[in-house]
């Protein structure tokens, strides 16, 4: 039986997970991710991350995350999974995440919906597990590392 995506995470789960989220550290993490493969690009990466992840972003964080979900939905890869997490941390509900991806799928096709649904279920389920394991498991760095490496949380 298929799981109802929007029923996996409760409001209490999201509250615990958001307590471990550190928006102020996100810009540095994003910059390091961009620049690690090509260190000379660090200044360029710093300008981009400051513009979109810094203290005064060009787009509100919720809006940025909607754009990222739409941009990455057809990949259903580590970047998409990371932005599903970030979307939830920036205040989108699971329903809003699913709705945004569903709208993209209406225009892009069923293959996208199938792949993205599996990725969203994996992220929501991993976050549900982290929420039940306490504050350390809900910490942003631990969750991002888990999403990037595929290693289980906890």
Buried (B, 14 or more C-beta within 10 A) or exposed (E): EEEEBBEBBEEEBBEBBBEBBEBEEBBBBBBEBBBEEEEEBBEEBBEBBBEBBBEEBEEEBEEBBBEBBBEBBBBBEBBBBBBBBBBBBBEBBBEBBBBBBBBBBEEBEEEBBEBBBEBBBBBBBBBBBBBEBEEEBBBBEBBBEBBEEEEEBE
